[in-house]
Amino acid sequence: MSEKAAGKGIRVGRDQSVMDAMEKAIPHWIHEKIDDPSYFGGFRYARNCTCSVCGYEASFEKEKCPHCGTVMQHIKGI
Ligand SMILES: [Zn+2]
């Protein structure tokens, strides 16, 4: 499945928080949120993800970014 939210280049959150700062400091995969009313909360996360360091787009999470070689971290709550 390929899903591209129209015109959504989600990068910056609404409000700055500790979580936001952590997100920027720790390399991780960014999953795009997709509106889906059939899911709890009205959205789900895309399977494909983007490297927070170089912006490489992968079809699923890998241990390392194949583009920049950064070892990815898992952040609680994201
Ligand atoms: Zn990368």
N, CA, C, O and the ligand as a Tripos MOL2 file, in Angstrom:
@<TRIPOS>MOLECULE
protein
  313   311    79     0     0
PROTEIN
NO_CHARGES

@<TRIPOS>ATOM
      1 N           0.8390   -1.2030    0.0000 N.3       1 MET1
      2 CA          0.0000    0.0000    0.0000 C.3       1 MET1
      3 C           0.8680    1.2450    0.0000 C.2       1 MET1
      4 O           1.8570    1.3260    0.7280 O.2       1 MET1
      5 N           0.5000    2.1870   -0.8000 N.am      2 SER2
      6 CA          1.2120    3.4500   -0.7410 C.3       2 SER2
      7 C           0.2220    4.5380   -0.3920 C.2       2 SER2
      8 O          -0.8110    4.7000   -1.0410 O.2       2 SER2
      9 N           0.5530    5.2660    0.6280 N.am      3 GLU3
     10 CA         -0.3430    6.3370    1.0170 C.3       3 GLU3
     11 C           0.4280    7.6340    1.1550 C.2       3 GLU3
     12 O           1.4170    7.7260    1.8830 O.2       3 GLU3
     13 N          -0.0390    8.6010    0.4590 N.am      4 LYS4
     14 CA          0.5850    9.9280    0.4980 C.3       4 LYS4
     15 C          -0.5010   10.9210    0.8600 C.2       4 LYS4
     16 O          -1.4320   11.1510    0.0880 O.2       4 LYS4
     17 N          -0.3770   11.4950    2.0160 N.am      5 ALA5
     18 CA         -1.3480   12.5110    2.4140 C.3       5 ALA5
     19 C          -1.1330   13.7420    1.5490 C.2       5 ALA5
     20 O          -0.0170   14.2440    1.4190 O.2       5 ALA5
     21 N          -2.1870   14.1990    0.9810 N.am      6 ALA6
     22 CA         -2.0870   15.3240    0.0520 C.3       6 ALA6
     23 C          -1.5600   16.5790    0.7310 C.2       6 ALA6
     24 O          -2.1710   17.1140    1.6560 O.2       6 ALA6
     25 N          -0.4400   17.0220    0.2610 N.am      7 GLY7
     26 CA          0.0980   18.3040    0.7040 C.3       7 GLY7
     27 C           0.5220   18.3920    2.1460 C.2       7 GLY7
     28 O           0.6730   19.4920    2.6780 O.2       7 GLY7
     29 N           0.7190   17.2640    2.7930 N.am      8 LYS8
     30 CA          1.1010   17.3180    4.1980 C.3       8 LYS8
     31 C           2.5700   16.9980    4.3740 C.2       8 LYS8
     32 O           2.9810   15.8400    4.2910 O.2       8 LYS8
     33 N           3.3480   18.0190    4.6160 N.am      9 GLY9
     34 CA          4.7700   17.7970    4.8510 C.3       9 GLY9
     35 C           5.0770   17.9450    6.3140 C.2       9 GLY9
     36 O           6.0150   18.6440    6.6980 O.2       9 GLY9
     37 N           4.2770   17.2800    7.1410 N.am     10 ILE10
     38 CA          4.3570   17.4520    8.5920 C.3      10 ILE10
     39 C           5.7920   17.4150    9.1050 C.2      10 ILE10
     40 O           6.5060   16.4260    8.9390 O.2      10 ILE10
     41 N           6.1770   18.4710    9.7050 N.am     11 ARG11
     42 CA          7.5310   18.5860   10.2450 C.3      11 ARG11
     43 C           7.4800   19.1390   11.6580 C.2      11 ARG11
     44 O           7.9830   18.5190   12.5950 O.2      11 ARG11
     45 N           6.8900   20.2730   11.8030 N.am     12 VAL12
     46 CA          6.8760   20.9590   13.0880 C.3      12 VAL12
     47 C           5.5340   20.7590   13.7740 C.2      12 VAL12
     48 O           4.4800   20.9250   13.1590 O.2      12 VAL12
     49 N           5.5790   20.4080   15.0350 N.am     13 GLY13
     50 CA          4.3650   20.1880   15.8110 C.3      13 GLY13
     51 C           3.7080   21.4940   16.2080 C.2      13 GLY13
     52 O           4.2520   22.5770   15.9920 O.2      13 GLY13
     53 N           2.5340   21.3720   16.7890 N.am     14 ARG14
     54 CA          1.7750   22.5490   17.1890 C.3      14 ARG14
     55 C           2.4690   23.2890   18.3200 C.2      14 ARG14
     56 O           2.7430   24.4860   18.2340 O.2      14 ARG14
     57 N           2.7470   22.5340   19.3960 N.am     15 ASP15
     58 CA          3.3630   23.1860   20.5410 C.3      15 ASP15
     59 C           4.7100   22.5510   20.8520 C.2      15 ASP15
     60 O           4.8650   21.3320   20.7800 O.2      15 ASP15
     61 N           5.6440   23.3590   21.1840 N.am     16 GLN16
     62 CA          6.9680   22.8740   21.5310 C.3      16 GLN16
     63 C           6.9220   22.2250   22.9120 C.2      16 GLN16
     64 O           6.2970   22.7610   23.8270 O.2      16 GLN16
     65 N           7.5630   21.1020   23.0660 N.am     17 SER17
     66 CA          7.5840   20.4230   24.3590 C.3      17 SER17
     67 C           8.9100   19.6940   24.5020 C.2      17 SER17
     68 O           9.7510   19.7080   23.6030 O.2      17 SER17
     69 N           9.0720   19.0600   25.6490 N.am     18 VAL18
     70 CA         10.2760   18.2670   25.8740 C.3      18 VAL18
     71 C          10.3590   17.1640   24.8180 C.2      18 VAL18
     72 O          11.4260   16.8320   24.3020 O.2      18 VAL18
     73 N           9.2010   16.6260   24.5290 N.am     19 MET19
     74 CA          9.1160   15.5570   23.5390 C.3      19 MET19
     75 C           9.6320   16.0320   22.1820 C.2      19 MET19
     76 O          10.3410   15.3090   21.4820 O.2      19 MET19
     77 N           9.2660   17.2470   21.8320 N.am     20 ASP20
     78 CA          9.7120   17.8050   20.5610 C.3      20 ASP20
     79 C          11.2280   17.9420   20.5350 C.2      20 ASP20
     80 O          11.8880   17.6170   19.5470 O.2      20 ASP20
     81 N          11.7610   18.4340   21.6540 N.am     21 ALA21
     82 CA         13.2030   18.6080   21.7460 C.3      21 ALA21
     83 C          13.9010   17.2580   21.6350 C.2      21 ALA21
     84 O          14.9310   17.1320   20.9740 O.2      21 ALA21
     85 N          13.3320   16.2590   22.2850 N.am     22 MET22
     86 CA         13.8940   14.9090   22.2240 C.3      22 MET22
     87 C          13.8490   14.3810   20.8030 C.2      22 MET22
     88 O          14.7980   13.7800   20.2990 O.2      22 MET22
     89 N          12.7280   14.6260   20.1890 N.am     23 GLU23
     90 CA         12.5490   14.1580   18.8130 C.3      23 GLU23
     91 C          13.6380   14.6920   17.9070 C.2      23 GLU23
     92 O          14.1260   13.9970   17.0160 O.2      23 GLU23
     93 N          14.0140   15.9430   18.1480 N.am     24 LYS24
     94 CA         15.0200   16.5540   17.2850 C.3      24 LYS24
     95 C          16.4070   16.0290   17.6050 C.2      24 LYS24
     96 O          17.2490   15.8970   16.7180 O.2      24 LYS24
     97 N          16.6440   15.7280   18.8900 N.am     25 ALA25
     98 CA         17.9730   15.3370   19.3210 C.3      25 ALA25
     99 C          18.2800   13.8670   19.0370 C.2      25 ALA25
    100 O          19.4320   13.4970   18.8120 O.2      25 ALA25
    101 N          17.2440   13.0410   19.0500 N.am     26 ILE26
    102 CA         17.4600   11.6080   18.8990 C.3      26 ILE26
    103 C          17.0770   11.1460   17.4970 C.2      26 ILE26
    104 O          15.9620   11.3960   17.0370 O.2      26 ILE26
    105 N          18.0040   10.4730   16.8210 N.am     27 PRO27
    106 CA         17.6650    9.9740   15.4920 C.3      27 PRO27
    107 C          16.5960    8.8960   15.5640 C.2      27 PRO27
    108 O          16.7110    7.9590   16.3540 O.2      27 PRO27
    109 N          15.5950    9.0150   14.7760 N.am     28 HIS28
    110 CA         14.4990    8.0400   14.8070 C.3      28 HIS28
    111 C          13.7300    8.0960   13.4920 C.2      28 HIS28
    112 O          13.9250    8.9890   12.6680 O.2      28 HIS28
    113 N          12.8680    7.1310   13.3270 N.am     29 TRP29
    114 CA         12.0030    7.1190   12.1490 C.3      29 TRP29
    115 C          10.7560    7.9300   12.4360 C.2      29 TRP29
    116 O          10.1290    7.7800   13.4840 O.2      29 TRP29
    117 N          10.4140    8.7640   11.5230 N.am     30 ILE30
    118 CA          9.2110    9.5820   11.6670 C.3      30 ILE30
    119 C           8.0990    8.9360   10.8570 C.2      30 ILE30
    120 O           8.2270    8.7290    9.6500 O.2      30 ILE30
    121 N           7.0180    8.6240   11.5340 N.am     31 HIS31
    122 CA          5.8700    8.0550   10.8400 C.3      31 HIS31
    123 C           4.8250    9.1350   10.6260 C.2      31 HIS31
    124 O           4.4790    9.8870   11.5370 O.2      31 HIS31
    125 N           4.3480    9.1880    9.4370 N.am     32 GLU32
    126 CA          3.3270   10.1690    9.1380 C.3      32 GLU32
    127 C           1.9960    9.7090    9.7170 C.2      32 GLU32
    128 O           1.6640    8.5240    9.6840 O.2      32 GLU32
    129 N           1.2480   10.6540   10.2410 N.am     33 LYS33
    130 CA         -0.0910   10.3440   10.7530 C.3      33 LYS33
    131 C          -1.0770   10.4310    9.6000 C.2      33 LYS33
    132 O          -1.0560   11.3790    8.8150 O.2      33 LYS33
    133 N          -1.9260    9.4430    9.5120 N.am     34 ILE34
    134 CA         -2.9290    9.4350    8.4510 C.3      34 ILE34
    135 C          -4.3140    9.4250    9.0880 C.2      34 ILE34
    136 O          -4.6120    8.5850    9.9370 O.2      34 ILE34
    137 N          -5.1400   10.3500    8.6770 N.am     35 ASP35
    138 CA         -6.5140   10.3830    9.1860 C.3      35 ASP35
    139 C          -7.2370    9.1290    8.7480 C.2      35 ASP35
    140 O          -7.2980    8.8100    7.5600 O.2      35 ASP35
    141 N          -7.7780    8.4280    9.7120 N.am     36 ASP36
    142 CA         -8.5380    7.2190    9.4060 C.3      36 ASP36
    143 C          -9.5830    7.0170   10.4940 C.2      36 ASP36
    144 O          -9.2730    6.5360   11.5840 O.2      36 ASP36
    145 N         -10.8050    7.3830   10.1930 N.am     37 PRO37
    146 CA        -11.8820    7.3450   11.1960 C.3      37 PRO37
    147 C         -12.1390    5.9430   11.7400 C.2      37 PRO37
    148 O         -12.7300    5.7950   12.8100 O.2      37 PRO37
    149 N         -11.7080    4.9310   11.0270 N.am     38 SER38
    150 CA        -11.9690    3.5730   11.4990 C.3      38 SER38
    151 C         -10.9850    3.1540   12.5900 C.2      38 SER38
    152 O         -11.1340    2.0990   13.2050 O.2      38 SER38
    153 N          -9.9820    3.9950   12.8180 N.am     39 TYR39
    154 CA         -9.0060    3.6960   13.8670 C.3      39 TYR39
    155 C          -9.3210    4.4690   15.1280 C.2      39 TYR39
    156 O          -9.9060    5.5500   15.0670 O.2      39 TYR39
    157 N          -8.9400    3.9270   16.2640 N.am     40 PHE40
    158 CA         -9.1230    4.6120   17.5360 C.3      40 PHE40
    159 C          -8.3530    5.9250   17.5110 C.2      40 PHE40
    160 O          -7.1700    5.9500   17.1740 O.2      40 PHE40
    161 N          -9.0170    7.0040   17.8640 N.am     41 GLY41
    162 CA         -8.3530    8.2930   17.8560 C.3      41 GLY41
    163 C          -8.4810    9.0090   16.5260 C.2      41 GLY41
    164 O          -8.1390   10.1860   16.4130 O.2      41 GLY41
    165 N          -8.9710    8.3050   15.5200 N.am     42 GLY42
    166 CA         -9.2260    8.9490   14.2350 C.3      42 GLY42
    167 C          -8.0320    9.0150   13.3100 C.2      42 GLY42
    168 O          -8.0960    9.6270   12.2440 O.2      42 GLY42
    169 N          -6.9530    8.3920   13.7100 N.am     43 PHE43
    170 CA         -5.7990    8.3710   12.8100 C.3      43 PHE43
    171 C          -4.9710    7.1200   13.0390 C.2      43 PHE43
    172 O          -5.1300    6.4220   14.0410 O.2      43 PHE43
    173 N          -4.0970    6.8560   12.1060 N.am     44 ARG44
    174 CA         -3.1480    5.7650   12.2710 C.3      44 ARG44
    175 C          -1.8070    6.2460   11.7580 C.2      44 ARG44
    176 O          -1.7150    7.3030   11.1340 O.2      44 ARG44
    177 N          -0.7780    5.4800   12.0160 N.am     45 TYR45
    178 CA          0.5370    5.8550   11.5410 C.3      45 TYR45
    179 C           0.8610    5.0930   10.2710 C.2      45 TYR45
    180 O           0.5760    3.9020   10.1450 O.2      45 TYR45
    181 N           1.4580    5.8000    9.3470 N.am     46 ALA46
    182 CA          1.8620    5.1610    8.1020 C.3      46 ALA46
    183 C           2.9720    4.1540    8.3870 C.2      46 ALA46
    184 O           3.7760    4.3380    9.3010 O.2      46 ALA46
    185 N           3.0000    3.1070    7.6050 N.am     47 ARG47
    186 CA          4.0400    2.0960    7.7600 C.3      47 ARG47
    187 C           5.3800    2.6490    7.2790 C.2      47 ARG47
    188 O           6.4330    2.3760    7.8550 O.2      47 ARG47
    189 N           5.3070    3.4140    6.2330 N.am     48 ASN48
    190 CA          6.5440    4.0090    5.7460 C.3      48 ASN48
    191 C           6.9580    5.1550    6.6640 C.2      48 ASN48
    192 O           6.1240    5.7700    7.3280 O.2      48 ASN48
    193 N           8.2560    5.4270    6.6880 N.am     49 CYS49
    194 CA          8.7720    6.3740    7.6480 C.3      49 CYS49
    195 C           9.9560    7.1300    7.0640 C.2      49 CYS49
    196 O          10.5520    6.7260    6.0660 O.2      49 CYS49
    197 N          10.2720    8.2320    7.7140 N.am     50 THR50
    198 CA         11.3180    9.1120    7.2200 C.3      50 THR50
    199 C          12.4120    9.2600    8.2660 C.2      50 THR50
    200 O          12.1290    9.4100    9.4550 O.2      50 THR50
    201 N          13.6440    9.2190    7.8240 N.am     51 CYS51
    202 CA         14.7900    9.3990    8.7170 C.3      51 CYS51
    203 C          14.7910   10.8190    9.2610 C.2      51 CYS51
    204 O          14.6990   11.7780    8.4940 O.2      51 CYS51
    205 N          14.8950   10.9630   10.5910 N.am     52 SER52
    206 CA         14.8710   12.3020   11.1880 C.3      52 SER52
    207 C          16.1930   13.0350   10.9590 C.2      52 SER52
    208 O          16.2860   14.2410   11.1860 O.2      52 SER52
    209 N          17.2050   12.3080   10.5140 N.am     53 VAL53
    210 CA         18.5130   12.9260   10.3230 C.3      53 VAL53
    211 C          18.6750   13.4460    8.8940 C.2      53 VAL53
    212 O          19.0170   14.6100    8.6860 O.2      53 VAL53
    213 N          18.4270   12.5780    7.9170 N.am     54 CYS54
    214 CA         18.6910   12.9740    6.5330 C.3      54 CYS54
    215 C          17.4380   13.0830    5.6820 C.2      54 CYS54
    216 O          17.4910   13.5820    4.5580 O.2      54 CYS54
    217 N          16.3020   12.6150    6.2140 N.am     55 GLY55
    218 CA         15.0630   12.7360    5.4530 C.3      55 GLY55
    219 C          14.8230   11.6010    4.4840 C.2      55 GLY55
    220 O          13.8930   11.6600    3.6790 O.2      55 GLY55
    221 N          15.6460   10.5700    4.5470 N.am     56 TYR56
    222 CA         15.4660    9.4080    3.6870 C.3      56 TYR56
    223 C          14.1400    8.7300    4.0040 C.2      56 TYR56
    224 O          13.7750    8.5790    5.1700 O.2      56 TYR56
    225 N          13.4330    8.3300    2.9800 N.am     57 GLU57
    226 CA         12.1420    7.6950    3.1860 C.3      57 GLU57
    227 C          12.2620    6.1910    2.9910 C.2      57 GLU57
    228 O          12.6920    5.7220    1.9370 O.2      57 GLU57
    229 N          11.8760    5.4440    4.0170 N.am     58 ALA58
    230 CA         11.9420    3.9890    3.9500 C.3      58 ALA58
    231 C          10.5330    3.4260    3.9830 C.2      58 ALA58
    232 O           9.6110    4.0720    4.4810 O.2      58 ALA58
    233 N          10.3670    2.2260    3.4530 N.am     59 SER59
    234 CA          9.0200    1.6510    3.4170 C.3      59 SER59
    235 C           8.6520    0.9910    4.7430 C.2      59 SER59
    236 O           7.4820    0.6990    4.9920 O.2      59 SER59
    237 N           9.6490    0.7560    5.5920 N.am     60 PHE60
    238 CA          9.3900    0.2640    6.9430 C.3      60 PHE60
    239 C          10.6130    0.5740    7.8000 C.2      60 PHE60
    240 O          11.6720    0.9170    7.2740 O.2      60 PHE60
    241 N          10.4690    0.4550    9.1150 N.am     61 GLU61
    242 CA         11.5750    0.7950   10.0110 C.3      61 GLU61
    243 C          12.7280   -0.1790    9.8810 C.2      61 GLU61
    244 O          12.5280   -1.3930    9.8430 O.2      61 GLU61
    245 N          13.9200    0.3520    9.8140 N.am     62 LYS62
    246 CA         15.1150   -0.4680    9.7850 C.3      62 LYS62
    247 C          15.9660   -0.0700   10.9920 C.2      62 LYS62
    248 O          15.7730    0.9860   11.5940 O.2      62 LYS62
    249 N          16.9110   -0.9480   11.3230 N.am     63 GLU63
    250 CA         17.7590   -0.6820   12.4750 C.3      63 GLU63
    251 C          18.6100    0.5650   12.2480 C.2      63 GLU63
    252 O          18.8270    1.3780   13.1460 O.2      63 GLU63
    253 N          19.0820    0.6770   11.0080 N.am     64 LYS64
    254 CA         19.9180    1.8080   10.6200 C.3      64 LYS64
    255 C          19.3050    2.4600    9.4030 C.2      64 LYS64
    256 O          18.6110    1.8180    8.6150 O.2      64 LYS64
    257 N          19.5700    3.7340    9.2630 N.am     65 CYS65
    258 CA         19.1350    4.3990    8.0340 C.3      65 CYS65
    259 C          20.0610    3.9500    6.9050 C.2      65 CYS65
    260 O          21.2780    4.1050    7.0130 O.2      65 CYS65
    261 N          19.5090    3.3990    5.8280 N.am     66 PRO66
    262 CA         20.3500    2.9270    4.7270 C.3      66 PRO66
    263 C          21.0270    4.0670    3.9780 C.2      66 PRO66
    264 O          21.9660    3.8410    3.2130 O.2      66 PRO66
    265 N          20.5620    5.2670    4.1920 N.am     67 HIS67
    266 CA         21.1170    6.4120    3.4710 C.3      67 HIS67
    267 C          22.2680    7.0500    4.2320 C.2      67 HIS67
    268 O          23.3570    7.2100    3.6810 O.2      67 HIS67
    269 N          22.0440    7.4200    5.5020 N.am     68 CYS68
    270 CA         23.0880    8.1250    6.2510 C.3      68 CYS68
    271 C          23.7800    7.2270    7.2730 C.2      68 CYS68
    272 O          24.7810    7.6270    7.8670 O.2      68 CYS68
    273 N          23.2510    6.0020    7.4860 N.am     69 GLY69
    274 CA         23.9160    5.0480    8.3620 C.3      69 GLY69
    275 C          23.6930    5.2750    9.8400 C.2      69 GLY69
    276 O          24.3060    4.6030   10.6690 O.2      69 GLY69
    277 N          22.8260    6.2100   10.1820 N.am     70 THR70
    278 CA         22.5400    6.4760   11.5950 C.3      70 THR70
    279 C          21.7760    5.3140   12.2090 C.2      70 THR70
    280 O          20.8330    4.7940   11.6120 O.2      70 THR70
    281 N          22.1890    4.9120   13.4020 N.am     71 VAL71
    282 CA         21.4560    3.8740   14.1290 C.3      71 VAL71
    283 C          20.2520    4.5260   14.7840 C.2      71 VAL71
    284 O          20.3850    5.4850   15.5450 O.2      71 VAL71
    285 N          19.0970    4.0030   14.4830 N.am     72 MET72
    286 CA         17.8650    4.6120   14.9450 C.3      72 MET72
    287 C          17.5170    4.2350   16.3720 C.2      72 MET72
    288 O          17.8000    3.1240   16.8220 O.2      72 MET72
    289 N          16.9040    5.1680   17.0760 N.am     73 GLN73
    290 CA         16.4640    4.9500   18.4490 C.3      73 GLN73
    291 C          14.9490    4.8480   18.4710 C.2      73 GLN73
    292 O          14.2470    5.4010   17.6230 O.2      73 GLN73
    293 N          14.4770    4.1270   19.4630 N.am     74 HIS74
    294 CA         13.0310    4.0860   19.6580 C.3      74 HIS74
    295 C          12.7000    4.9840   20.8340 C.2      74 HIS74
    296 O          13.2150    4.8080   21.9380 O.2      74 HIS74
    297 N          11.8550    5.9220   20.5840 N.am     75 ILE75
    298 CA         11.4830    6.8610   21.6310 C.3      75 ILE75
    299 C          10.1310    6.4660   22.1840 C.2      75 ILE75
    300 O           9.1720    6.2610   21.4410 O.2      75 ILE75
    301 N          10.0710    6.3620   23.4900 N.am     76 LYS76
    302 CA          8.8010    6.0190   24.1400 C.3      76 LYS76
    303 C           7.7630    7.0790   23.8460 C.2      76 LYS76
    304 O           8.0220    8.2770   23.9650 O.2      76 LYS76
    305 N           6.6200    6.6360   23.4720 N.am     77 GLY77
    306 CA          5.5160    7.5710   23.3090 C.3      77 GLY77
    307 C           5.4000    8.1790   21.9320 C.2      77 GLY77
    308 O           4.4860    8.9600   21.6680 O.2      77 GLY77
    309 N           6.3070    7.8320   21.0640 N.am     78 ILE78
    310 CA          6.2040    8.3460   19.6920 C.3      78 ILE78
    311 C           5.9180    7.1850   18.7640 C.2      78 ILE78
    312 O           5.7900    7.3790   17.5550 O.2      78 ILE78
    313 ZN         19.2100    8.9580    7.3380 Zn       79 ZN79
@<TRIPOS>BOND
     1     1     2 1
     2     2     3 1
     3     3     4 2
     4     3     5 am
     5     5     6 1
     6     6     7 1
     7     7     8 2
     8     7     9 am
     9     9    10 1
    10    10    11 1
    11    11    12 2
    12    11    13 am
    13    13    14 1
    14    14    15 1
    15    15    16 2
    16    15    17 am
    17    17    18 1
    18    18    19 1
    19    19    20 2
    20    19    21 am
    21    21    22 1
    22    22    23 1
    23    23    24 2
    24    23    25 am
    25    25    26 1
    26    26    27 1
    27    27    28 2
    28    27    29 am
    29    29    30 1
    30    30    31 1
    31    31    32 2
    32    31    33 am
    33    33    34 1
    34    34    35 1
    35    35    36 2
    36    35    37 am
    37    37    38 1
    38    38    39 1
    39    39    40 2
    40    39    41 am
    41    41    42 1
    42    42    43 1
    43    43    44 2
    44    43    45 am
    45    45    46 1
    46    46    47 1
    47    47    48 2
    48    47    49 am
    49    49    50 1
    50    50    51 1
    51    51    52 2
    52    51    53 am
    53    53    54 1
    54    54    55 1
    55    55    56 2
    56    55    57 am
    57    57    58 1
    58    58    59 1
    59    59    60 2
    60    59    61 am
    61    61    62 1
    62    62    63 1
    63    63    64 2
    64    63    65 am
    65    65    66 1
    66    66    67 1
    67    67    68 2
    68    67    69 am
    69    69    70 1
    70    70    71 1
    71    71    72 2
    72    71    73 am
    73    73    74 1
    74    74    75 1
    75    75    76 2
    76    75    77 am
    77    77    78 1
    78    78    79 1
    79    79    80 2
    80    79    81 am
    81    81    82 1
    82    82    83 1
    83    83    84 2
    84    83    85 am
    85    85    86 1
    86    86    87 1
    87    87    88 2
    88    87    89 am
    89    89    90 1
    90    90    91 1
    91    91    92 2
    92    91    93 am
    93    93    94 1
    94    94    95 1
    95    95    96 2
    96    95    97 am
    97    97    98 1
    98    98    99 1
    99    99   100 2
   100    99   101 am
   101   101   102 1
   102   102   103 1
   103   103   104 2
   104   103   105 am
   105   105   106 1
   106   106   107 1
   107   107   108 2
   108   107   109 am
   109   109   110 1
   110   110   111 1
   111   111   112 2
   112   111   113 am
   113   113   114 1
   114   114   115 1
   115   115   116 2
   116   115   117 am
   117   117   118 1
   118   118   119 1
   119   119   120 2
   120   119   121 am
   121   121   122 1
   122   122   123 1
   123   123   124 2
   124   123   125 am
   125   125   126 1
   126   126   127 1
   127   127   128 2
   128   127   129 am
   129   129   130 1
   130   130   131 1
   131   131   132 2
   132   131   133 am
   133   133   134 1
   134   134   135 1
   135   135   136 2
   136   135   137 am
   137   137   138 1
   138   138   139 1
   139   139   140 2
   140   139   141 am
   141   141   142 1
   142   142   143 1
   143   143   144 2
   144   143   145 am
   145   145   146 1
   146   146   147 1
   147   147   148 2
   148   147   149 am
   149   149   150 1
   150   150   151 1
   151   151   152 2
   152   151   153 am
   153   153   154 1
   154   154   155 1
   155   155   156 2
   156   155   157 am
   157   157   158 1
   158   158   159 1
   159   159   160 2
   160   159   161 am
   161   161   162 1
   162   162   163 1
   163   163   164 2
   164   163   165 am
   165   165   166 1
   166   166   167 1
   167   167   168 2
   168   167   169 am
   169   169   170 1
   170   170   171 1
   171   171   172 2
   172   171   173 am
   173   173   174 1
   174   174   175 1
   175   175   176 2
   176   175   177 am
   177   177   178 1
   178   178   179 1
   179   179   180 2
   180   179   181 am
   181   181   182 1
   182   182   183 1
   183   183   184 2
   184   183   185 am
   185   185   186 1
   186   186   187 1
   187   187   188 2
   188   187   189 am
   189   189   190 1
   190   190   191 1
   191   191   192 2
   192   191   193 am
   193   193   194 1
   194   194   195 1
   195   195   196 2
   196   195   197 am
   197   197   198 1
   198   198   199 1
   199   199   200 2
   200   199   201 am
   201   201   202 1
   202   202   203 1
   203   203   204 2
   204   203   205 am
   205   205   206 1
   206   206   207 1
   207   207   208 2
   208   207   209 am
   209   209   210 1
   210   210   211 1
   211   211   212 2
   212   211   213 am
   213   213   214 1
   214   214   215 1
   215   215   216 2
   216   215   217 am
   217   217   218 1
   218   218   219 1
   219   219   220 2
   220   219   221 am
   221   221   222 1
   222   222   223 1
   223   223   224 2
   224   223   225 am
   225   225   226 1
   226   226   227 1
   227   227   228 2
   228   227   229 am
   229   229   230 1
   230   230   231 1
   231   231   232 2
   232   231   233 am
   233   233   234 1
   234   234   235 1
   235   235   236 2
   236   235   237 am
   237   237   238 1
   238   238   239 1
   239   239   240 2
   240   239   241 am
   241   241   242 1
   242   242   243 1
   243   243   244 2
   244   243   245 am
   245   245   246 1
   246   246   247 1
   247   247   248 2
   248   247   249 am
   249   249   250 1
   250   250   251 1
   251   251   252 2
   252   251   253 am
   253   253   254 1
   254   254   255 1
   255   255   256 2
   256   255   257 am
   257   257   258 1
   258   258   259 1
   259   259   260 2
   260   259   261 am
   261   261   262 1
   262   262   263 1
   263   263   264 2
   264   263   265 am
   265   265   266 1
   266   266   267 1
   267   267   268 2
   268   267   269 am
   269   269   270 1
   270   270   271 1
   271   271   272 2
   272   271   273 am
   273   273   274 1
   274   274   275 1
   275   275   276 2
   276   275   277 am
   277   277   278 1
   278   278   279 1
   279   279   280 2
   280   279   281 am
   281   281   282 1
   282   282   283 1
   283   283   284 2
   284   283   285 am
   285   285   286 1
   286   286   287 1
   287   287   288 2
   288   287   289 am
   289   289   290 1
   290   290   291 1
   291   291   292 2
   292   291   293 am
   293   293   294 1
   294   294   295 1
   295   295   296 2
   296   295   297 am
   297   297   298 1
   298   298   299 1
   299   299   300 2
   300   299   301 am
   301   301   302 1
   302   302   303 1
   303   303   304 2
   304   303   305 am
   305   305   306 1
   306   306   307 1
   307   307   308 2
   308   307   309 am
   309   309   310 1
   310   310   311 1
   311   311   312 2
@<TRIPOS>SUBSTRUCTURE
     1 MET1         2 RESIDUE 1 A MET
     2 SER2         6 RESIDUE 1 A SER
     3 GLU3        10 RESIDUE 1 A GLU
     4 LYS4        14 RESIDUE 1 A LYS
     5 ALA5        18 RESIDUE 1 A ALA
     6 ALA6        22 RESIDUE 1 A ALA
     7 GLY7        26 RESIDUE 1 A GLY
     8 LYS8        30 RESIDUE 1 A LYS
     9 GLY9        34 RESIDUE 1 A GLY
    10 ILE10       38 RESIDUE 1 A ILE
    11 ARG11       42 RESIDUE 1 A ARG
    12 VAL12       46 RESIDUE 1 A VAL
    13 GLY13       50 RESIDUE 1 A GLY
    14 ARG14       54 RESIDUE 1 A ARG
    15 ASP15       58 RESIDUE 1 A ASP
    16 GLN16       62 RESIDUE 1 A GLN
    17 SER17       66 RESIDUE 1 A SER
    18 VAL18       70 RESIDUE 1 A VAL
    19 MET19       74 RESIDUE 1 A MET
    20 ASP20       78 RESIDUE 1 A ASP
    21 ALA21       82 RESIDUE 1 A ALA
    22 MET22       86 RESIDUE 1 A MET
    23 GLU23       90 RESIDUE 1 A GLU
    24 LYS24       94 RESIDUE 1 A LYS
    25 ALA25       98 RESIDUE 1 A ALA
    26 ILE26      102 RESIDUE 1 A ILE
    27 PRO27      106 RESIDUE 1 A PRO
    28 HIS28      110 RESIDUE 1 A HIS
    29 TRP29      114 RESIDUE 1 A TRP
    30 ILE30      118 RESIDUE 1 A ILE
    31 HIS31      122 RESIDUE 1 A HIS
    32 GLU32      126 RESIDUE 1 A GLU
    33 LYS33      130 RESIDUE 1 A LYS
    34 ILE34      134 RESIDUE 1 A ILE
    35 ASP35      138 RESIDUE 1 A ASP
    36 ASP36      142 RESIDUE 1 A ASP
    37 PRO37      146 RESIDUE 1 A PRO
    38 SER38      150 RESIDUE 1 A SER
    39 TYR39      154 RESIDUE 1 A TYR
    40 PHE40      158 RESIDUE 1 A PHE
    41 GLY41      162 RESIDUE 1 A GLY
    42 GLY42      166 RESIDUE 1 A GLY
    43 PHE43      170 RESIDUE 1 A PHE
    44 ARG44      174 RESIDUE 1 A ARG
    45 TYR45      178 RESIDUE 1 A TYR
    46 ALA46      182 RESIDUE 1 A ALA
    47 ARG47      186 RESIDUE 1 A ARG
    48 ASN48      190 RESIDUE 1 A ASN
    49 CYS49      194 RESIDUE 1 A CYS
    50 THR50      198 RESIDUE 1 A THR
    51 CYS51      202 RESIDUE 1 A CYS
    52 SER52      206 RESIDUE 1 A SER
    53 VAL53      210 RESIDUE 1 A VAL
    54 CYS54      214 RESIDUE 1 A CYS
    55 GLY55      218 RESIDUE 1 A GLY
    56 TYR56      222 RESIDUE 1 A TYR
    57 GLU57      226 RESIDUE 1 A GLU
    58 ALA58      230 RESIDUE 1 A ALA
    59 SER59      234 RESIDUE 1 A SER
    60 PHE60      238 RESIDUE 1 A PHE
    61 GLU61      242 RESIDUE 1 A GLU
    62 LYS62      246 RESIDUE 1 A LYS
    63 GLU63      250 RESIDUE 1 A GLU
    64 LYS64      254 RESIDUE 1 A LYS
    65 CYS65      258 RESIDUE 1 A CYS
    66 PRO66      262 RESIDUE 1 A PRO
    67 HIS67      266 RESIDUE 1 A HIS
    68 CYS68      270 RESIDUE 1 A CYS
    69 GLY69      274 RESIDUE 1 A GLY
    70 THR70      278 RESIDUE 1 A THR
    71 VAL71      282 RESIDUE 1 A VAL
    72 MET72      286 RESIDUE 1 A MET
    73 GLN73      290 RESIDUE 1 A GLN
    74 HIS74      294 RESIDUE 1 A HIS
    75 ILE75      298 RESIDUE 1 A ILE
    76 LYS76      302 RESIDUE 1 A LYS
    77 GLY77      306 RESIDUE 1 A GLY
    78 ILE78      310 RESIDUE 1 A ILE
    79 ZN79       313 GROUP 0 **** ****
